[in-house]
């Protein structure tokens, strides 16, 4: 489960036209050399702060000269403001930003803030299309590129590459192919940039820029499949984290660790290797240590969830029972934040995941206590994942509940549990078939057949 996942639960990007109070149409800057439609269309709004319009114009002037990119200026400011915590404020900004992108038919929105006192420019990247579940290099709502206000041409290259990397993996067809070629060219420049790191950046800016370069390499790996970019990304993320921890900016530190951990998990999957998973777990533990329940509740809880995911994967290599226990404990800590009252969607997803972990653990230990706990988790999750509201999510959890109740029946021969398993598998089979999920329907039907064979025997 990722920050992106929470955003998707809480915010549904509007599918229809913009509200009547949307700002004026964007002014398009279309370079003369573009004979074909742009592979990437970017909307840039005025930045929040003194000379925010001038900053936006400079970005327009740079991006509009690039082949394959269409840059548009929007004379409105998008701010991180309003009630609630920082996550809620970002979500509010994202909701408005997506409306603007729909109105202008653009792929990416660049926005941000100016801090004149610190001579710092913060740039955020908002994509019109949500990324798939947590992926290496996925540039999300909380990722912030921090650079000097008077940035040089080398940092212009990083802004361009970051824009391509943010949207590129989410594009399809020829646009994705074109963006891959563009990003490969920019990656050559960034490699040279990292060989001789700049000396004019403050520590916070250097860490931010280096983290973004890591995400650019990770995104390029996703786009062209060249494993060397994933390995380069991991090295770059570690470089971003080599400086002393900045207590004033724990989120930047945490986000860099999150990116490193995602890349390490991909490396582990690629190589079928344990060591990257051990490093990934340490990265999430660093996030937990840097943040707190009181000040960064959502991200603190998500770090526990990510840690749980890594521990489950570690259980395939070492200490299976112990790692599954640790994973279950990590997931349960996150329930302090993701409660049924405040976040029913994430809460039910988390209960489902805890149930799966306990079911795996229960199959490996004696007695029925762990399996009973697993069944309880699934039953609670189904109170939110109702069939009439979220049929596919209901089918997923119902199938899980059927599996654990059937396992319990095989241990204590309780006919009530066998009937419950039959009802769960029958319902899951119906839903999957209804929605054309042939493979999952076949699996559920197979489970149902085994239950009915047990009843007839």
Secondary structure, DSSP 8 states (H G I E B T S, - for coil): --HHHHHHHH-----S---TT-----EEE--TT--S--SEEEEEEE-BSTTHHHHHHHHHHHHTTSTTEEEEEEEEE--S-SSS-HHHHHHHHHHHHHHHHHHHT-SEEEEEEEETTTTEEEEEEEESS---SS-TT---TT-EEEEETT--HHHHHHHHHHHHHHHHTT--HHHHHHHHHHHHHHHHHHHHHHHT--SSS-HHHHHHHHHHHHHHHHHHHHHH--HHHHHHHHHHHHHHTSS---GGGHHHHHHHHHHHHHHHHHHHHHHT-SHHHHHHHHHHHHHHHHS-TTTSHHHHHHHHHHHHHHHHHHTTTS-HHHHHHHHHHHHHHHTTTS-TTT-HHHHHHHHHHHHHHHHHHHTTSSSSHHHHHHHHHHHHHHTTS-TTT-HHHHHHHHHHHHHHHHHHHHHH--HHHHHHHHHHHHHHHHHHHHTT-HHHHHHHHHHHHHHHHHHH-
